[in-house]
């Protein structure tokens, strides 16, 4: 570890929004434009709870849009490790069996860490670790259309199953937990990945942070 890295704290940026809002698109656009810099992204989805001791039919019924579905304690602990310039092993979640796999992803500390997920501004412990908090705000109609396309094309779901899940858990959890967290955001990005102006401004800000840390 360089002496420079001992003299400053990594910057943590939270990126949240509802399912299909474009938060992942925004985060990936930032990563792409700052490729080669000291930057990493951690996705909250990796921190779904381990459920090896739960029967599979029960795992299928879990509300995965509720805060209780996530091992936020582990996420908080690992972010604190990164803030101390210590590497972490990020869990890998297997959606086909609704629990963690035996694999992990090794992550070295970086100057800037993006933390992306639907509930990253919901928990005050996470918010307290963040230097910049971003909420990607997209109309409900657009979000459900994007979710339908994704789940059918990428996850082999039927149209009816996607709609049923959206009405049963996704929509109510958005209004109960995700949308209220917008009040904690420093920056609100309308229309997600389509908002190139907002993405360019975020990239400029993050590049400035990285350059200052490199001095």
Secondary structure, 3 states (H helix, E strand, C coil): CCHHHHCCCCEEEEEECCCCCCHHHHHHHHHHHCCCCCEEEEEHHHHECCCCCCCHHHHCCCCCCCHHHECHHHHHHHHHHHHCCCCEEEEEEECCCCEEEEEEEEECCCCEEEEECCCCCCCHHHHHHCCEEEEEECCHHHHHHHHHHHHHHHHCCCHHHHHHHHHHHHHHHHHHHHHHHHHHCCEEEECHHHCHHHHHHHHHHHHHHHHHHHC
